[in-house]
Amino acid sequence: SMEPALAAISGMVFLGETLTLTQTLALCSIIAASMGSTLTMRPEPKVEKVDIR
């Protein structure tokens, strides 16, 4: 999920802080990993009714 990245960005904006290059790359990797996991999510399998007589 994107919550860790959004929390970091909102904290930076609120406190007026800047990031070092390493911190910026780490934040970008968190965002990329979150986006990748979101894009590969699969829908829940649907259970179908089977009529057995």
N, C-alpha and C positions, 0 to 999 in steps of 0.2 A: 504494500500500500504506500501511498505518497505521504502519509502523516509525518514520518521522521524528517523528510526533506522539507515539507511545509513548515514544520515546527522550527527547524533550523533557520529557514529564510525569514520567518516572522520574528524570531528572536533577534536576528541581525538588524532587521529594519527597526524594530522597537528600540534596541539599544544603540543603534547607529554604529555598529562595528563593521570592520572590513575583514576579509579572509585572506590568508596566505595562499600561495599557489597550491600547496598540498591540500589545504582544507577545501579549496574550490574544486580540485579534482575529485576529492572524496565525496563532496556533495553532488557533483555531476554523476559519479558512479552510482550513488544511492538512487538518484532520479532515474538513471538509465535502467538499473535493475528493477525498480518499481514499475516502470513502464513496460519492461519486458515481461514481468510476471502478470501484469494486467492484460497484456495482449494475448498471452497464451492460456488464459483461463478458459476452461471448458464449461459449457452449460451442464446443469444437473441432469442426470439421466431420467427420462420420463418412464414411469411405471404404467404399463398398459394393462387393461383388464382383459383377461382371457376367459372366455365362457366355456367351461368344461361340463358337458352333460352326459 
